[in-house]
């Protein structure tokens, strides 16, 4: 008699009759083998493992099938995995049912479909369809399945820059230069097409295991000539940690230099592991982007050269007129630091212990599925562990050359060395040296007697 899991697999249509018969034969063989050892039998668990090993289904599909989900198709695309949450919706990995080509499918969640969000989603599709550059994620297709609207793009194996830094730690200046130079070339192409990204950040730079970088998610982008017609024109869009000051102060006047600033913040993050202005709420971040200066990058990565830090400073100038003006110039300045021989993204991320979201056809809103696990809360830093709330530099002449990241050197190492318990004997007071010498040469009883005699004599 078939179990509920087996009925669900058959109802999904993911497994062909030939695959199903073969997997059932393997199941019978493994059941007999397990029974001969006297071990407990979980038939569905064994069948799930067999189906995954035979590549009839993916691990993501197996978990969703065990949860009773049977719908995995969007038009001609079969959902195989969950990638993440994008600016405009959830992103799934999929395979074209006929062509067999892997791709990424971004869907607009059902509970977010409004006239405004649908217009923005269609705008994103049209914008991305205009771009064809090896350093930008290409759009392949778009469509609608029932009430679900989706955009199909190329699938980029690897991870985004944010996850890469979170997993590996800050990158070297050579590694960061290689990735950010490619991103700059992609954005230079977009700018030449009249497109301003407006949401450049680490999560929107995808890095392959071969260290090829591609800029993704143009959902907040806009054509500079059409900002007046953009329904989001005049509104603050983007991510507070990486957004340019003028996107707050003069949002109708953003241009290519705004993306340069955001890419500078991204480069800062890549080599330090910190956003330029971490902590605080959105209002605090806005104020600091407008007025404050981030901590010198060498506070977090002492291997950085001052020449490399100057590039970050020139990208993060608060006045757009003083900032590097084009992405082509950014790429040219970073090229001197690029060492293309060493792939850096050979890193994998372990899945979290909670269930991935269901396929989009069954998405009824966050938290609506009682069978899904809840994410583990992020760890709250202990008091004193994070001391980056005040990120401004001391004022002074040395900090005027680069308003965003001054060229002055970070605090000298001896500030920290002064807290060490050891001390240079040559700098000790002479009386202390004499006392230590007497204590070593004379017996302990004699030293104690001398101290008591001194104390008594001082009272007389």
PAKOL-473368 format. One record per residue (C-alpha): x, y, z; residue number from 1. Coordinates in Angstrom, 1 decimal, padded with zeros to 4 digits. Layout:
// residues N
SITE      c1      c2      c3   nr
SITE       X       Y       Z  NUM
...
END
This chain:
// residues 460
SITE      c1      c2      c3   nr
SITE   000.0   000.0   000.0    1
SITE   001.4   003.4  -001.0    2
SITE   002.2   005.9   001.7    3
SITE   001.1   009.5   001.6    4
SITE   004.7   010.5   000.6    5
SITE   004.6   008.1  -002.4    6
SITE   001.2   009.4  -003.5    7
SITE   002.6   013.0  -003.2    8
SITE   005.6   012.1  -005.4    9
SITE   003.4   010.5  -008.0   10
SITE   000.9   013.5  -008.0   11
SITE   003.8   016.0  -008.4   12
SITE   004.8   014.5  -011.8   13
SITE   008.5   015.1  -011.0   14
SITE   009.4   011.4  -011.4   15
SITE   009.0   009.6  -014.7   16
SITE   007.4   006.1  -014.7   17
SITE   010.7   004.5  -015.6   18
SITE   012.5   006.3  -012.7   19
SITE   009.7   005.4  -010.3   20
SITE   009.8   001.7  -011.1   21
SITE   013.6   001.6  -010.8   22
SITE   013.6   003.4  -007.5   23
SITE   010.9   001.1  -006.1   24
SITE   013.1  -001.9  -007.0   25
SITE   016.0  -000.3  -005.1   26
SITE   013.7   000.4  -002.2   27
SITE   012.7  -003.3  -001.9   28
SITE   016.4  -004.3  -002.0   29
SITE   017.3  -001.8   000.8   30
SITE   014.3  -002.9   002.9   31
SITE   015.4  -006.5   002.7   32
SITE   019.0  -005.6   003.6   33
SITE   017.8  -003.5   006.6   34
SITE   015.5  -006.2   007.8   35
SITE   018.4  -008.8   007.7   36
SITE   020.3  -006.5   010.1   37
SITE   017.4  -006.2   012.5   38
SITE   017.3  -002.4   012.1   39
SITE   014.1  -000.3   012.2   40
SITE   012.7   000.6   008.8   41
SITE   011.5   004.0   007.7   42
SITE   010.3   003.3   004.2   43
SITE   009.6   006.9   003.2   44
SITE   013.0   008.0   004.5   45
SITE   014.8   005.3   002.5   46
SITE   012.7   006.2  -000.6   47
SITE   013.6   009.9  -000.3   48
SITE   017.3   009.1  -000.1   49
SITE   017.0   006.8  -003.2   50
SITE   015.1   009.5  -005.2   51
SITE   017.7   012.1  -004.4   52
SITE   020.7   009.7  -005.1   53
SITE   019.1   008.9  -008.5   54
SITE   018.6   012.6  -009.2   55
SITE   014.9   012.0  -009.7   56
SITE   014.2   014.9  -007.3   57
SITE   016.3   017.5  -005.4   58
SITE   016.7   017.8  -001.7   59
SITE   014.5   020.9  -001.7   60
SITE   011.8   019.0  -003.6   61
SITE   012.1   016.1  -001.2   62
SITE   011.4   018.3   001.8   63
SITE   008.5   020.0   000.1   64
SITE   007.0   016.7  -001.0   65
SITE   007.3   015.4   002.6   66
SITE   005.4   018.6   003.6   67
SITE   002.6   017.7   001.1   68
SITE   003.6   020.2  -001.6   69
SITE   003.1   018.9  -005.2   70
SITE   003.2   022.0  -007.4   71
SITE   006.7   022.8  -008.7   72
SITE   006.1   024.2  -012.2   73
SITE   005.9   027.8  -013.4   74
SITE   005.1   027.6  -017.1   75
SITE   007.8   025.5  -018.7   76
SITE   010.1   025.9  -015.6   77
SITE   010.5   023.3  -012.8   78
SITE   011.4   024.7  -009.4   79
SITE   014.4   022.8  -008.0   80
SITE   015.7   024.9  -005.1   81
SITE   015.2   028.1  -003.1   82
SITE   018.0   030.7  -003.6   83
SITE   016.9   033.7  -001.5   84
SITE   014.8   036.8  -001.1   85
SITE   015.4   039.6  -003.6   86
SITE   014.4   043.2  -003.6   87
SITE   011.1   042.5  -005.5   88
SITE   010.4   039.0  -004.4   89
SITE   011.6   035.4  -003.8   90
SITE   014.2   033.8  -006.1   91
SITE   014.2   030.1  -007.0   92
SITE   016.5   027.9  -008.9   93
SITE   014.7   026.2  -011.8   94
SITE   015.3   024.1  -014.9   95
SITE   013.6   024.6  -018.3   96
SITE   011.5   021.4  -018.8   97
SITE   012.4   021.0  -022.5   98
SITE   015.8   022.7  -022.8   99
SITE   017.2   021.5  -019.5  100
SITE   018.9   024.8  -018.9  101
SITE   019.4   025.9  -015.3  102
SITE   018.1   029.4  -014.5  103
SITE   017.0   031.7  -011.7  104
SITE   013.3   032.5  -011.4  105
SITE   012.3   035.6  -009.5  106
SITE   008.6   035.6  -008.5  107
SITE   006.4   038.4  -007.1  108
SITE   004.8   036.9  -004.0  109
SITE   001.0   036.6  -004.2  110
SITE   000.5   038.6  -001.0  111
SITE   002.5   041.5  -002.5  112
SITE   000.7   041.8  -005.8  113
SITE  -000.7   045.3  -006.1  114
SITE  -001.0   047.7  -009.1  115
SITE   002.2   049.5  -008.0  116
SITE   004.3   046.5  -007.3  117
SITE   003.2   044.8  -010.5  118
SITE   004.1   047.9  -012.4  119
SITE   007.5   048.0  -010.8  120
SITE   008.1   044.3  -011.5  121
SITE   007.3   044.7  -015.2  122
SITE   009.5   047.8  -015.3  123
SITE   012.4   045.6  -013.9  124
SITE   011.8   043.0  -016.6  125
SITE   011.9   045.5  -019.4  126
SITE   015.0   047.2  -018.0  127
SITE   016.9   043.9  -017.6  128
SITE   015.9   042.7  -021.0  129
SITE   017.8   045.7  -022.6  130
SITE   021.1   044.7  -021.1  131
SITE   023.6   042.2  -022.5  132
SITE   027.0   042.3  -020.7  133
SITE   029.1   039.5  -019.2  134
SITE   029.3   041.4  -015.9  135
SITE   025.5   041.8  -015.6  136
SITE   023.0   039.1  -014.9  137
SITE   021.1   038.5  -018.2  138
SITE   017.4   038.1  -018.5  139
SITE   016.2   035.1  -020.4  140
SITE   012.4   035.1  -020.1  141
SITE   009.3   036.5  -018.3  142
SITE   005.8   035.2  -017.9  143
SITE   002.7   034.7  -015.8  144
SITE   001.4   031.4  -014.5  145
SITE  -002.1   031.9  -013.1  146
SITE  -001.7   034.8  -010.6  147
SITE   002.1   034.4  -010.3  148
SITE   004.3   036.8  -012.3  149
SITE   007.9   035.8  -012.8  150
SITE   011.2   036.9  -014.3  151
SITE   013.8   034.3  -015.6  152
SITE   017.5   035.2  -015.5  153
SITE   020.7   033.3  -015.9  154
SITE   021.7   031.2  -013.0  155
SITE   025.0   032.2  -011.4  156
SITE   026.7   029.4  -009.5  157
SITE   028.4   030.6  -006.3  158
SITE   027.3   033.2  -003.8  159
SITE   026.8   036.9  -003.5  160
SITE   029.6   039.1  -002.1  161
SITE   027.8   039.6   001.3  162
SITE   027.7   035.9   001.9  163
SITE   031.2   035.4   000.7  164
SITE   032.6   038.0   003.2  165
SITE   030.3   036.6   006.0  166
SITE   031.7   033.1   005.3  167
SITE   035.4   033.8   004.6  168
SITE   036.0   037.1   006.4  169
SITE   037.3   040.3   004.8  170
SITE   039.0   039.9   001.4  171
SITE   042.5   041.0   000.5  172
SITE   042.8   044.2  -001.5  173
SITE   043.8   042.0  -004.5  174
SITE   040.8   039.7  -004.2  175
SITE   038.4   042.7  -003.7  176
SITE   039.9   044.6  -006.6  177
SITE   039.3   041.6  -009.0  178
SITE   035.6   041.3  -008.0  179
SITE   034.8   045.0  -007.8  180
SITE   036.6   045.9  -011.0  181
SITE   034.2   043.5  -012.9  182
SITE   031.2   045.0  -011.1  183
SITE   032.4   048.4  -012.2  184
SITE   032.7   047.3  -015.8  185
SITE   029.1   045.9  -015.7  186
SITE   027.8   049.1  -014.2  187
SITE   029.8   051.2  -016.8  188
SITE   027.9   049.3  -019.5  189
SITE   024.6   050.0  -017.8  190
SITE   025.5   053.7  -017.4  191
SITE   026.4   053.9  -021.1  192
SITE   022.9   052.6  -021.8  193
SITE   021.5   055.4  -019.6  194
SITE   020.6   053.2  -016.7  195
SITE   021.4   054.0  -013.1  196
SITE   021.3   051.0  -010.7  197
SITE   020.5   052.9  -007.5  198
SITE   020.8   049.8  -005.3  199
SITE   024.5   048.7  -005.6  200
SITE   025.4   046.6  -002.5  201
SITE   027.3   043.4  -001.7  202
SITE   024.2   041.3  -001.9  203
SITE   023.7   042.4  -005.5  204
SITE   027.2   041.3  -006.7  205
SITE   027.3   037.6  -007.5  206
SITE   030.6   035.8  -007.5  207
SITE   031.2   032.4  -009.2  208
SITE   033.8   029.8  -008.0  209
SITE   036.1   031.1  -010.8  210
SITE   035.9   034.7  -009.3  211
SITE   033.7   036.0  -012.1  212
SITE   031.5   038.8  -010.8  213
SITE   028.0   039.8  -012.1  214
SITE   025.8   042.6  -010.9  215
SITE   022.2   041.6  -010.3  216
SITE   018.8   043.0  -009.2  217
SITE   018.1   046.1  -011.3  218
SITE   014.6   046.3  -009.7  219
SITE   015.3   049.7  -008.2  220
SITE   017.1   051.0  -011.3  221
SITE   016.0   053.9  -013.4  222
SITE   016.9   055.6  -016.7  223
SITE   018.5   058.9  -015.9  224
SITE   016.6   060.6  -018.6  225
SITE   013.2   059.3  -017.4  226
SITE   013.4   059.9  -013.7  227
SITE   010.5   062.3  -013.9  228
SITE   008.3   059.5  -015.4  229
SITE   009.6   056.9  -012.9  230
SITE   006.8   056.2  -010.4  231
SITE   009.5   056.0  -007.7  232
SITE   011.2   059.2  -008.6  233
SITE   011.6   061.5  -005.7  234
SITE   011.4   058.6  -003.2  235
SITE   014.3   057.2  -001.2  236
SITE   015.1   053.8  -002.7  237
SITE   018.0   051.5  -002.1  238
SITE   019.7   050.1   001.0  239
SITE   020.6   052.5   003.8  240
SITE   024.0   050.9   004.5  241
SITE   025.2   051.6   000.9  242
SITE   023.1   054.4  -000.5  243
SITE   024.7   057.7  -001.6  244
SITE   024.0   061.0   000.3  245
SITE   022.4   062.6  -002.7  246
SITE   019.8   059.9  -002.9  247
SITE   018.6   061.3   000.4  248
SITE   019.1   065.0  -000.2  249
SITE   018.3   065.3  -004.0  250
SITE   016.7   062.0  -005.2  251
SITE   015.7   063.6  -008.5  252
SITE   019.3   064.4  -009.4  253
SITE   021.0   061.0  -009.0  254
SITE   023.4   060.0  -011.7  255
SITE   026.3   057.6  -012.4  256
SITE   028.3   059.1  -009.5  257
SITE   025.6   057.8  -007.1  258
SITE   026.4   054.2  -008.1  259
SITE   030.1   055.0  -007.7  260
SITE   029.5   056.0  -004.0  261
SITE   027.5   052.8  -003.4  262
SITE   030.2   050.7  -005.0  263
SITE   032.8   052.5  -002.8  264
SITE   030.8   051.5   000.3  265
SITE   030.7   047.9  -001.1  266
SITE   034.4   047.9  -001.6  267
SITE   034.8   049.2   002.0  268
SITE   032.7   046.2   003.2  269
SITE   034.6   043.7   001.1  270
SITE   038.0   044.5   002.7  271
SITE   036.8   045.2   006.2  272
SITE   033.7   043.0   006.7  273
SITE   031.9   046.1   008.0  274
SITE   029.4   048.5   006.5  275
SITE   030.8   052.0   006.5  276
SITE   028.3   053.1   009.1  277
SITE   027.1   050.0   011.0  278
SITE   024.5   050.0   013.7  279
SITE   021.7   052.4   014.4  280
SITE   018.4   052.9   012.7  281
SITE   017.7   054.2   009.2  282
SITE   017.6   057.8   010.3  283
SITE   021.0   057.4   012.0  284
SITE   022.5   055.9   008.9  285
SITE   021.1   058.7   006.8  286
SITE   022.7   061.3   009.0  287
SITE   026.1   059.6   009.0  288
SITE   026.1   059.2   005.2  289
SITE   025.4   062.9   005.0  290
SITE   027.7   064.2   007.7  291
SITE   030.1   061.6   009.2  292
SITE   033.2   059.8   008.1  293
SITE   033.7   056.1   008.5  294
SITE   036.5   054.5   010.4  295
SITE   039.7   054.1   008.5  296
SITE   039.6   050.7   006.7  297
SITE   043.0   049.7   008.2  298
SITE   041.4   049.6   011.6  299
SITE   039.9   046.3   010.4  300
SITE   042.4   045.2   007.8  301
SITE   046.0   046.2   008.4  302
SITE   047.2   044.7   005.1  303
SITE   045.6   047.5   003.1  304
SITE   047.9   050.0   001.5  305
SITE   047.2   053.7   001.7  306
SITE   047.1   053.9  -002.1  307
SITE   044.3   051.3  -002.1  308
SITE   042.4   053.1   000.7  309
SITE   042.6   056.3  -001.4  310
SITE   040.5   054.6  -004.1  311
SITE   037.8   053.9  -001.6  312
SITE   038.1   057.5  -000.3  313
SITE   037.7   058.9  -003.8  314
SITE   034.7   056.7  -004.5  315
SITE   033.0   057.8  -001.2  316
SITE   033.4   061.5  -001.5  317
SITE   030.2   063.0  -000.1  318
SITE   030.2   065.8  -002.7  319
SITE   029.3   064.1  -006.1  320
SITE   031.4   066.7  -007.9  321
SITE   034.6   065.6  -006.0  322
SITE   033.9   061.9  -006.4  323
SITE   035.2   059.6  -009.1  324
SITE   032.7   060.4  -011.9  325
SITE   032.6   057.2  -014.0  326
SITE   032.7   053.4  -013.4  327
SITE   035.3   053.2  -016.2  328
SITE   037.7   055.2  -014.1  329
SITE   036.9   053.0  -011.0  330
SITE   037.8   049.9  -013.1  331
SITE   041.0   051.5  -014.4  332
SITE   042.2   052.4  -010.9  333
SITE   041.3   048.9  -009.5  334
SITE   043.0   047.1  -012.3  335
SITE   046.4   047.8  -010.9  336
SITE   045.6   045.6  -007.9  337
SITE   044.0   042.7  -009.7  338
SITE   045.7   039.3  -009.6  339
SITE   043.4   037.1  -011.8  340
SITE   045.3   033.8  -011.3  341
SITE   043.8   032.8  -007.9  342
SITE   040.1   031.8  -007.7  343
SITE   038.7   032.9  -004.3  344
SITE   035.1   031.8  -004.1  345
SITE   035.7   028.1  -003.3  346
SITE   033.3   028.4  -000.4  347
SITE   030.1   026.7   000.5  348
SITE   027.3   027.7   002.9  349
SITE   025.7   025.1   005.1  350
SITE   021.9   025.2   005.0  351
SITE   020.1   026.6   008.0  352
SITE   018.0   024.2   010.1  353
SITE   014.7   025.5   009.0  354
SITE   012.6   024.6   006.0  355
SITE   012.9   026.6   002.8  356
SITE   009.8   028.5   001.6  357
SITE   007.4   026.4  -000.5  358
SITE   007.2   026.8  -004.3  359
SITE   005.6   030.1  -005.4  360
SITE   002.2   028.6  -006.4  361
SITE   001.5   027.8  -002.7  362
SITE   002.9   031.0  -001.2  363
SITE   000.1   032.4   001.0  364
SITE   002.2   034.7   003.0  365
SITE   005.1   034.5   005.4  366
SITE   004.6   032.3   008.4  367
SITE   001.3   030.9   007.1  368
SITE   002.6   027.3   006.8  369
SITE   002.4   025.7   010.3  370
SITE   004.8   022.9   009.2  371
SITE   007.7   025.2   008.5  372
SITE   010.5   025.8   011.0  373
SITE   011.2   029.3   012.3  374
SITE   014.6   030.9   011.7  375
SITE   017.0   030.9   014.6  376
SITE   017.3   034.5   015.9  377
SITE   020.5   036.3   015.2  378
SITE   022.9   036.5   018.1  379
SITE   022.9   039.8   019.8  380
SITE   026.4   041.2   020.4  381
SITE   027.5   041.4   024.0  382
SITE   027.9   044.9   025.5  383
SITE   031.1   046.4   024.4  384
SITE   031.6   043.9   021.6  385
SITE   030.6   046.3   018.9  386
SITE   032.0   049.8   019.3  387
SITE   031.3   051.3   015.9  388
SITE   028.3   053.5   016.7  389
SITE   030.5   056.6   016.7  390
SITE   032.3   056.2   013.3  391
SITE   033.5   059.8   012.8  392
SITE   037.2   060.7   012.5  393
SITE   038.7   063.4   014.8  394
SITE   038.6   066.7   013.0  395
SITE   041.8   068.2   011.8  396
SITE   043.7   069.2   008.7  397
SITE   044.8   065.7   007.8  398
SITE   041.1   064.6   007.3  399
SITE   040.2   067.2   004.7  400
SITE   041.7   065.5   001.6  401
SITE   039.2   062.7   001.5  402
SITE   035.9   063.5   003.2  403
SITE   034.7   059.9   003.2  404
SITE   037.9   058.0   004.1  405
SITE   040.7   060.3   005.1  406
SITE   044.2   059.5   004.0  407
SITE   045.6   059.7   007.5  408
SITE   046.9   056.5   009.0  409
SITE   044.8   054.6   011.5  410
SITE   045.7   054.7   015.2  411
SITE   049.2   053.4   015.7  412
SITE   049.7   049.9   017.0  413
SITE   051.3   051.1   020.3  414
SITE   047.9   052.2   021.5  415
SITE   047.0   048.6   021.8  416
SITE   050.4   047.4   022.8  417
SITE   050.3   049.7   025.8  418
SITE   047.7   047.4   027.3  419
SITE   050.0   044.4   027.3  420
SITE   051.2   043.2   030.6  421
SITE   054.9   043.1   029.6  422
SITE   057.1   046.2   029.6  423
SITE   060.5   047.1   028.0  424
SITE   063.2   046.9   030.8  425
SITE   065.1   049.7   029.2  426
SITE   062.1   052.0   029.9  427
SITE   061.5   050.9   033.6  428
SITE   062.2   053.3   036.4  429
SITE   065.8   052.9   037.8  430
SITE   064.5   052.3   041.3  431
SITE   062.4   049.4   040.1  432
SITE   065.4   047.8   038.4  433
SITE   067.6   048.2   041.5  434
SITE   064.8   046.6   043.6  435
SITE   064.4   043.6   041.2  436
SITE   068.2   043.1   041.2  437
SITE   068.4   043.0   045.1  438
SITE   065.4   040.6   045.2  439
SITE   067.1   038.2   042.9  440
SITE   070.6   038.3   044.6  441
SITE   069.6   038.3   048.3  442
SITE   067.7   035.5   050.1  443
SITE   064.0   036.2   050.7  444
SITE   064.4   036.5   054.5  445
SITE   067.1   039.1   054.1  446
SITE   064.9   041.1   051.7  447
SITE   061.9   041.0   054.1  448
SITE   064.2   042.2   056.9  449
SITE   065.5   045.1   054.9  450
SITE   061.9   046.2   054.0  451
SITE   060.8   046.0   057.7  452
SITE   063.9   047.9   058.8  453
SITE   063.2   050.6   056.2  454
SITE   059.6   051.0   057.3  455
SITE   060.7   051.3   061.0  456
SITE   063.4   053.8   060.2  457
SITE   060.9   055.9   058.3  458
SITE   058.6   056.2   061.3  459
SITE   061.4   057.5   063.6  460
END
